Amino acid sequence: MKSSPSTATHPLALLAVDGLLSDEERAIRDTVRAAADRELRPHVAGWFEKGEIPARELARTLGELGVLGMHLEGYGCAGTSAVAYGLACMELEAVDSGLRSLVSVQGSLAMYAIWKYGSEEQKQRWLPGMAAGEYIGCFGLTEPDAGSDPGAMRTNAKRDGSDWILNGTKMWITNGSVADVAVVWARTEEGVRGFLVPAGTPGFSAPEITMKLSLRASVTAELVLEDVRLPADAMLPEARGLSGPLGCLNEARFGIVFGALGAARDCLETAISYAKDRTVFARPLASYQLTQQKLADMSVELGKGMLLALHLGRLKDAGELTPEQISVGKLNNVREAIAIARECRTILGANGITLEYPVLRHANNLESVLTYEGTSEVHSLVIGKALTGEQAFR
Ligand SMILES: Cc1cc2nc3c(=O)[nH]c(=O)nc-3n(C[C@H](O)[C@H](O)[C@H](O)COP(=O)(O)OP(=O)(O)OC[C@H]3O[C@@H](n4cnc5c(N)ncnc54)[C@H](O)[C@@H]3O)c2cc1C
């Protein structure tokens, strides 16, 4: 039996997902896809292999594309819908989760923290440059001994006259060593507060974390704060307690609900194309029932994930999205994306383990995506609490 490319349907076309998008959403998605394919995709395997990205240049490219803080209003941000932002995340992650991470951390964590909780002066100082990609931001919440439980953080800020003195260590911070400004969450006498720490502040350093096997096309660093003196106006005035950082995390998690599907889609497209070209036992790999079972199951999950992401996006645009719903989306879509990436790897056989093809790179990246922005276990516990009223975190 011969494969017939002319009659092949794209996995997402099976459910006619495009028809659920507005013209504007499709246009934004197509623009981001074209730019990502042109500017990022040709280089990404090399960046991943080296474990290095040209972060400054990339930030400016992404700023010109208009995706940095694109869902925020004012201060040079595009003010798009949540769905459009999600679709942009999907296209960026179809290239690499590390590149989507750069955008998520910049827009949904660092910029959002300033936009939502900052003073007017802080917003004017940082947001336009961050939207343009001239400044890079990072978001320091996790610590060596406080990941899933940020309430256990040790980083502290103490008053000294009107100044603040910060001490502590943050760990696994995306963009950390290339950031111009770090949003650092610290314990104070009045609970957890957020601080803006400009790069170069005495006592502040950000050594890069190397030897990663995942998100290699992304900068990850430690943030070390040793008696870092900051003026009173470095504090974000409107963020009080852990609800501040958790509010930012919800924004970034939302982007991941869409983003992870981009990685999955890229794997599935690669696997379908490979299976059609690869001959085994004198027939195309795509013509065997076992292969078609794999492709069908993966396409069903990709389509379901997409419908879920769009539903959550519409709820977000209506101002109705709850944290539990974001947990449903993050848990499901990352879990299914990683399963798809691994299954696609089997279809590519030995070729699947190389950087010639994107599937194992995506699978490895998705290990980080499964863990950051709330692990799958944490999201299960959030859903469990919503279902039972019982919290099982501790
Ligand atoms: C590449 C990368 C980039 C990152 N970028 C950032 C960033 O920019 N900013 C930032 O602040 N953080 C960042 N993180 C950190 C990330 O958010 C944390 O790794 C994550 O919150 C999990 O924390 P942990 O690694 O300390 O794991 P732990 O909290 O130690 O968890 C270990 C395991 O225990 C499970 N577990 C935890 N609590 C429970 C429980 N109650 N019941 C059952 N199981 C439980 C977890 O699900 C996990 O499987 C990044 C991480 C990675 C890998």
The ligand as a Gaussian input file, in Angstrom:
#p B3LYP/6-31G(d) Opt

LIG

0 1
 C       14.608000      24.546000      33.737000
 C       13.900000      25.125000      34.917000
 C       13.601000      26.474000      34.948000
 C       12.981000      27.035000      36.072000
 N       12.729000      28.381000      36.105000
 C       12.289000      28.959000      37.264000
 C       12.165000      30.371000      37.378000
 O       12.382000      31.121000      36.405000
 N       11.805000      30.896000      38.577000
 C       11.555000      30.121000      39.678000
 O       11.253000      30.670000      40.732000
 N       11.640000      28.763000      39.589000
 C       12.012000      28.172000      38.422000
 N       12.132000      26.797000      38.324000
 C       11.919000      25.994000      39.519000
 C       10.644000      25.176000      39.509000
 O        9.523000      26.008000      39.650000
 C       10.753000      24.146000      40.638000
 O       11.721000      23.192000      40.212000
 C        9.440000      23.454000      40.952000
 O        8.577000      24.329000      41.637000
 C        9.620000      22.197000      41.802000
 O       10.433000      22.472000      42.900000
 P       11.675000      21.521000      43.254000
 O       12.455000      21.297000      42.006000
 O       12.353000      22.088000      44.425000
 O       11.023000      20.131000      43.597000
 P       10.384000      19.716000      45.020000
 O        9.440000      20.744000      45.485000
 O       11.487000      19.307000      45.923000
 O        9.571000      18.429000      44.574000
 C       10.193000      17.162000      44.351000
 C        9.092000      16.159000      44.029000
 O        8.184000      16.090000      45.141000
 C        6.860000      16.280000      44.685000
 N        6.051000      16.896000      45.739000
 C        6.177000      18.144000      46.257000
 N        5.231000      18.355000      47.196000
 C        4.504000      17.211000      47.261000
 C        3.393000      16.790000      48.046000
 N        2.806000      17.623000      48.921000
 N        2.903000      15.541000      47.853000
 C        3.476000      14.710000      46.951000
 N        4.513000      15.038000      46.177000
 C        5.025000      16.273000      46.341000
 C        7.008000      17.172000      43.483000
 O        5.856000      17.134000      42.661000
 C        8.237000      16.565000      42.836000
 O        7.857000      15.417000      42.107000
 C       12.662000      26.218000      37.174000
 C       12.934000      24.837000      37.116000
 C       13.530000      24.284000      35.998000
 C       13.821000      22.807000      35.960000

